[in-house]
Amino acid sequence: MDLDLRKLRYFAAVAEHRHFGRAAEQLYIAQPVLSRQIRSLEQELGCALLVRTTRSVQLTAAGEQLHEEARAVFATVDAAVRRVHDTHRGVRRLVVAFAPGLHVSEAVRAFTAEHADVAIELFHLRWWEQDAPLRDGRAHVGYLRRPFDDTGLRVVPIGSDPKAACLPVGHPLARRTELSWADLDEQEILDARARRTSSVEEKFELVAAGHGVAVVPRSVAESYSRPDLVHLPVTDAEPVETCLVVAEDRREPLVLDFMAVAAETLAHGPQRSVSAD
């Protein structure tokens, strides 16, 4: 079957607002029209997407999955449209994604010195995204940390990022100069299994509020430093590998040039111990 993008956008609006009236206002259509379009989409897919009551709208398991898939679909479509417009206007653009706490500015400066006519766009990755924008076309190159699924990707190791424990300044362990995993045995560690957070800022806000301890790459702790938190090295934690990543089928000279410049530039930066090939 062919998925109607218009109906998918209608569904995404309802899923975001959890309310037909507010979604209809955002879409500038009448609420009965929106309801009919959603019912039509459910009939086409052969499954219920929403649980409707007089006071709320909830997503079914299938609705949750479609909502997640819709984000990727729209991102891919939007990226494709932007590339078409760039081609029409003769714009050469390179989108560089980077993980929280990693700094790609030095590589961008070095690349721009050789390619002044290229528009560089920086894409700050959300905590959980990692390789997704490289696969759906939103970004050409990524500066990432493992782990991520590297299937279909070319990965160039750049260095390593030690782990640090972030604690409130009043925490009993905060006066130490370093920690081990054994020191953290009795602590609640805020990770995806314990509590999924939507951003680094949210995670550190929870730590500052006394809801647990975060063990994160040291570059993240340093980039998001705040006076009510301390970060201490976790001496026996395995460092995280940092790397440049690009889809295997990307062979544009612009992308390859940036990979070469970035591999040389970023390998000489702070906290990098692994040389690029």
C-alpha angles and dihedrals in degrees: 000000000000113000112225107228091202092058090044090055089049090052092047090054092052091046091052096047098032084214131091095208096053092042091051090051091052091049095044093232133117116269095236089054090051092049091052092049092051092048089049091052091050090051092050092050093042095229141085114258100179139038107215126200131166090262108031148018120224130184122242119222088265089048092052090051093048091048090055092045091048092060090057093044093052092045090053093047093047091049091050092050091049091052091051091051091047091052091049092051094041092243118157108208134177121192115204119193121202134186122240111283096016117113120213098168095103091056091046091052092050092048094046090053087064098033107037092160094061119096109223118206120189120215115199106209121223118239096264103033106078107144100010097094090052090055099044095045101251092118135029099203133018133204100205146160125231141277103073136118105273095186108135092007133110110226125197113190113227108172146300135279118210120223124250132190116229116209137166113268090245095054115121090239095048094092092060121101095218140002140208130211088257090061089057097049094106095041127098105241114211104222136135092278094052099038129345113222127196097220145011089250091057092049093051092045088057090049092050089049090056099253096129147301126289123214107200140154110287092239089060092050091049095045093051098038117156133177095246094057136062127197123208129187116256098218099199097041115112111248117243118244116236119206148166112246134193134165111267092235094055107103101151110140090232092057094045091048091053092048091053094047093044094047091055096041101043094044088067095052128103120289092017116128105158118077120226119244 
